Amino acid sequence: MAGRRKRRTGDNTFVEVPDDLIWGINPVYEALDARSLSDIAVQRGKAGPRIQEIVDLAREYRVRLRFVEADRMGVPAGCRHQGVVARRAATVFLSFDRLLKAVLEAEAAEARLLILDSIQDPRNLGSILRSALAAGFRHVILSRERSAPVSGTVARTSAGALAHLQLCQAVNLVETIKILKENGFWIYGAVASRDAASLYEADFSGKVALVVGGEDKGIRPLIQKNCDQLITIPMQSSFDSLNVSVAAAVIMFEIIRSQQLRQ
């Protein structure tokens, strides 16, 4: 059964919303295009080319489509749903073997992985996944324990990126990292430490796996120990901490920039 999340309404109260719902034209369209929705509600009277695209695609993919009044959309009044609300189908996770095979069969320039260790805030997770797709990290491994579920909040925050990524849940990240090493990956751990190597001096050639840790404690010690190199974002002031989603984005795009310069 789907979880529920609380959302503040216009009168400053909270109501519960099923956590498998996503809304807004772009998130719904992207999820629909990736065939990851079970049904869609469209507000009666709402029209426009983008909504019509959603309606046409839903009919083509045979996704259940309902036209309902504004008060039957299933989300709180005042929610900016733009006339479309959808229910996500259950997230499909690849086995580690299948994910690894997909990465190894990709072009050499795309042999990169993102490993997320204990990201617990669903909005951070969604933001990281959005940046991952934009940067070209299309294969993501998440720790099964201590991680936020891949929910509607994650899907909505990712702005549709979730539907275009291949995900895997790992029971034991240490063993997963060891197997990646055996297959030629160099494992970089992102940390907030002045003792780590500067992000801008690291060699990101070859197969790259980037490990990003949780909001409070970062990468767990045993996982840090199994990384080939710990890297950090050098700060230009005494301020030495970035939100995990911002830090992950900075590092992923720097990896891509560095790799492109070497081509």
C-alpha positions as CSV (number, residue, x, y, z in Angstrom):
1,M,0.0,0.0,0.0
2,A,1.2,3.5,-0.9
3,G,2.3,5.8,1.9
4,R,0.9,9.2,2.5
5,R,2.5,12.6,2.8
6,K,1.1,15.8,4.4
7,R,0.7,18.9,2.4
8,R,-0.1,22.4,3.7
9,T,-3.3,23.9,2.2
10,G,-4.3,27.5,1.7
11,D,-5.9,27.8,5.2
12,N,-2.6,26.7,6.8
13,T,-3.8,23.2,7.7
14,F,-2.4,19.9,6.6
15,V,-4.1,17.2,4.6
16,E,-2.7,13.7,3.7
17,V,-2.0,12.9,0.1
18,P,-1.3,9.4,-1.2
19,D,2.4,9.3,-1.9
20,D,2.1,7.5,-5.2
21,L,0.4,10.6,-6.8
22,I,2.3,13.0,-9.0
23,W,0.9,16.2,-10.7
24,G,1.8,18.9,-13.1
25,I,2.0,18.7,-16.9
26,N,5.8,18.0,-17.2
27,P,6.1,15.3,-14.5
28,V,3.0,13.5,-15.6
29,Y,4.0,13.6,-19.3
30,E,7.5,12.3,-18.6
31,A,6.3,9.5,-16.4
32,L,3.6,8.6,-19.0
33,D,6.1,8.6,-21.8
34,A,8.2,6.1,-19.8
35,R,5.1,4.0,-19.2
36,S,5.3,4.2,-15.4
37,L,1.7,5.4,-14.7
38,S,-1.3,3.3,-13.8
39,D,-4.0,6.0,-14.3
40,I,-4.4,9.7,-15.0
41,A,-7.1,12.2,-14.0
42,V,-7.7,15.3,-16.2
43,Q,-9.7,18.2,-14.9
44,R,-12.8,18.9,-16.9
45,G,-12.6,22.2,-18.7
46,K,-8.9,22.2,-18.8
47,A,-7.5,22.3,-22.4
48,G,-4.3,23.1,-24.3
49,P,-1.8,21.4,-26.5
50,R,0.2,19.9,-23.7
51,I,-2.8,18.4,-21.9
52,Q,-4.0,17.1,-25.3
53,E,-0.6,15.4,-25.7
54,I,-1.1,13.6,-22.4
55,V,-4.6,12.5,-23.3
56,D,-3.5,11.2,-26.7
57,L,-0.5,9.4,-25.3
58,A,-2.6,7.9,-22.5
59,R,-5.0,6.5,-25.1
60,E,-2.2,5.2,-27.2
61,Y,-0.6,3.4,-24.2
62,R,-3.9,2.3,-22.9
63,V,-3.4,4.0,-19.5
64,R,-6.7,4.5,-17.6
65,L,-7.9,8.1,-18.3
66,R,-10.5,9.9,-16.2
67,F,-12.0,13.4,-16.7
68,V,-13.2,14.7,-13.4
69,E,-14.3,17.9,-11.7
70,A,-11.8,20.1,-10.0
71,D,-12.8,18.9,-6.5
72,R,-12.3,15.3,-7.5
73,M,-8.7,15.5,-8.5
74,G,-7.5,13.8,-5.3
75,V,-5.1,16.5,-4.2
76,P,-5.6,19.5,-1.8
77,A,-7.3,22.6,-3.0
78,G,-4.7,25.1,-4.0
79,C,-2.3,22.5,-5.3
80,R,-0.8,23.6,-8.6
81,H,-1.6,20.4,-10.6
82,Q,-2.2,22.3,-13.9
83,G,-5.2,20.1,-14.6
84,V,-3.5,16.7,-14.5
85,V,-2.9,14.3,-11.6
86,A,-1.5,10.7,-12.1
87,R,-0.9,7.6,-10.1
88,R,2.5,6.0,-10.4
89,A,2.8,2.3,-11.1
90,A,5.2,0.5,-8.7
91,T,8.8,1.4,-9.4
92,V,10.7,-1.3,-11.3
93,F,14.2,-2.0,-9.9
94,L,16.7,-3.9,-12.0
95,S,18.8,-6.6,-10.4
96,F,22.4,-5.6,-9.9
97,D,23.5,-8.0,-12.6
98,R,21.1,-6.5,-15.1
99,L,22.1,-3.0,-14.2
100,L,25.8,-3.8,-14.5
101,K,25.3,-5.5,-17.8
102,A,23.5,-2.4,-19.1
103,V,26.3,-0.1,-18.0
104,L,29.0,-2.3,-19.5
105,E,27.2,-2.5,-22.8
106,A,26.8,1.2,-23.0
107,E,29.2,3.4,-25.0
108,A,32.6,3.8,-23.2
109,A,31.8,7.5,-22.6
110,E,28.7,6.5,-20.7
111,A,30.3,3.9,-18.4
112,R,29.4,5.8,-15.3
113,L,27.3,5.0,-12.2
114,L,25.8,7.0,-9.3
115,I,25.7,5.2,-6.0
116,L,23.5,6.8,-3.3
117,D,24.2,5.7,0.3
118,S,21.3,6.4,2.7
119,I,19.7,9.5,1.1
120,Q,16.7,9.9,3.4
121,D,14.9,13.0,2.2
122,P,12.7,12.3,-0.8
123,R,13.1,15.8,-2.1
124,N,16.9,15.5,-2.0
125,L,16.6,12.1,-3.7
126,G,14.4,13.6,-6.5
127,S,16.7,16.5,-7.0
128,I,19.7,14.2,-7.3
129,L,18.0,12.0,-9.8
130,R,17.1,15.1,-11.9
131,S,20.7,16.2,-11.9
132,A,21.9,12.7,-12.7
133,L,19.8,12.4,-15.8
134,A,20.9,15.9,-16.9
135,A,24.6,15.1,-16.4
136,G,24.4,11.7,-18.1
137,F,24.4,9.3,-15.1
138,R,21.6,7.1,-16.3
139,H,22.3,4.2,-14.0
140,V,21.8,4.6,-10.2
141,I,22.3,2.2,-7.3
142,L,20.5,3.0,-4.1
143,S,21.1,1.4,-0.7
144,R,18.0,-0.7,0.2
145,E,18.2,0.2,3.9
146,R,18.1,3.8,5.3
147,S,17.0,5.3,2.0
148,A,13.9,7.2,1.1
149,P,11.4,5.2,-0.8
150,V,11.1,6.0,-4.5
151,S,7.7,7.7,-4.0
152,G,5.5,10.2,-5.8
153,T,7.4,13.0,-4.0
154,V,10.6,11.7,-5.5
155,A,9.1,11.4,-8.9
156,R,7.6,14.9,-8.8
157,T,10.8,16.5,-7.5
158,S,12.8,14.8,-10.2
159,A,10.6,16.6,-12.7
160,G,10.1,13.4,-14.7
161,A,13.8,12.3,-14.7
162,L,13.0,9.3,-12.6
163,A,11.1,7.7,-15.5
164,H,14.2,7.8,-17.7
165,L,16.7,6.3,-15.2
166,Q,17.6,2.6,-14.5
167,L,17.6,1.9,-10.8
168,C,18.9,-0.9,-8.6
169,Q,18.6,-1.4,-4.9
170,A,21.6,-2.9,-3.2
171,V,21.4,-4.9,0.0
172,N,25.2,-4.6,0.6
173,L,26.9,-1.6,-0.9
174,V,30.4,-2.8,0.1
175,E,30.0,-6.0,-1.8
176,T,28.5,-4.1,-4.7
177,I,31.5,-1.8,-4.8
178,K,33.9,-4.7,-4.8
179,I,32.2,-6.2,-7.8
180,L,32.3,-2.9,-9.6
181,K,36.0,-2.7,-9.0
182,E,36.4,-6.2,-10.5
183,N,34.7,-4.9,-13.6
184,G,37.1,-2.0,-14.0
185,F,35.2,0.8,-12.2
186,W,37.1,3.4,-10.2
187,I,35.1,4.3,-7.1
188,Y,35.0,8.0,-6.0
189,G,33.5,8.9,-2.7
190,A,32.2,12.5,-2.2
191,V,33.0,13.8,1.2
192,A,33.1,17.2,3.0
193,S,36.7,17.0,4.2
194,R,39.7,19.2,3.5
195,D,41.8,16.1,3.7
196,A,40.2,14.6,0.5
197,A,41.4,15.3,-3.0
198,S,40.0,18.4,-4.8
199,L,37.3,17.5,-7.2
200,Y,39.1,19.6,-9.8
201,E,42.3,17.6,-9.6
202,A,40.9,14.1,-9.8
203,D,41.4,11.9,-12.8
204,F,37.9,10.8,-14.0
205,S,39.0,8.8,-17.0
206,G,37.7,5.3,-17.6
207,K,34.7,3.8,-15.8
208,V,33.5,5.9,-13.0
209,A,31.3,5.2,-10.0
210,L,30.4,8.2,-7.8
211,V,29.3,7.5,-4.2
212,V,27.2,10.2,-2.5
213,G,26.3,9.8,1.2
214,G,23.3,10.8,3.3
215,E,22.3,14.2,4.5
216,D,23.6,14.0,8.1
217,K,26.6,11.7,8.2
218,G,27.6,11.4,4.6
219,I,29.0,8.1,3.3
220,R,29.2,5.4,6.0
221,P,32.8,4.6,7.2
222,L,33.0,1.1,5.8
223,I,31.9,2.3,2.4
224,Q,34.4,5.2,2.5
225,K,37.1,2.7,3.2
226,N,36.3,0.7,0.1
227,C,36.3,3.8,-2.2
228,D,39.4,4.2,-4.4
229,Q,39.6,7.9,-3.8
230,L,37.7,10.4,-1.7
231,I,37.0,13.7,-3.3
232,T,35.6,17.0,-2.1
233,I,34.4,20.3,-3.5
234,P,36.9,23.0,-2.4
235,M,35.2,26.0,-0.8
236,Q,36.3,29.6,-1.3
237,S,35.4,30.6,2.2
238,S,35.0,29.2,5.7
239,F,31.6,27.9,4.8
240,D,32.2,24.2,4.2
241,S,28.9,22.5,3.6
242,L,26.5,22.2,0.7
243,N,23.1,20.6,0.5
244,V,23.7,17.0,-0.7
245,S,21.7,17.4,-3.9
246,V,23.6,20.6,-4.8
247,A,27.0,18.9,-4.1
248,A,26.0,15.8,-6.1
249,A,25.1,18.0,-9.1
250,V,28.3,19.9,-8.9
251,I,30.4,16.7,-8.8
252,M,28.5,14.9,-11.6
253,F,28.8,17.8,-14.0
254,E,32.5,18.2,-13.2
255,I,33.0,14.5,-14.0
256,I,31.3,15.0,-17.3
257,R,33.3,18.1,-18.1
258,S,36.6,16.5,-17.3
259,Q,35.8,13.4,-19.3
260,Q,34.8,15.5,-22.3
261,L,38.0,17.4,-22.2
262,R,39.9,14.1,-22.5
263,Q,38.1,12.9,-25.6
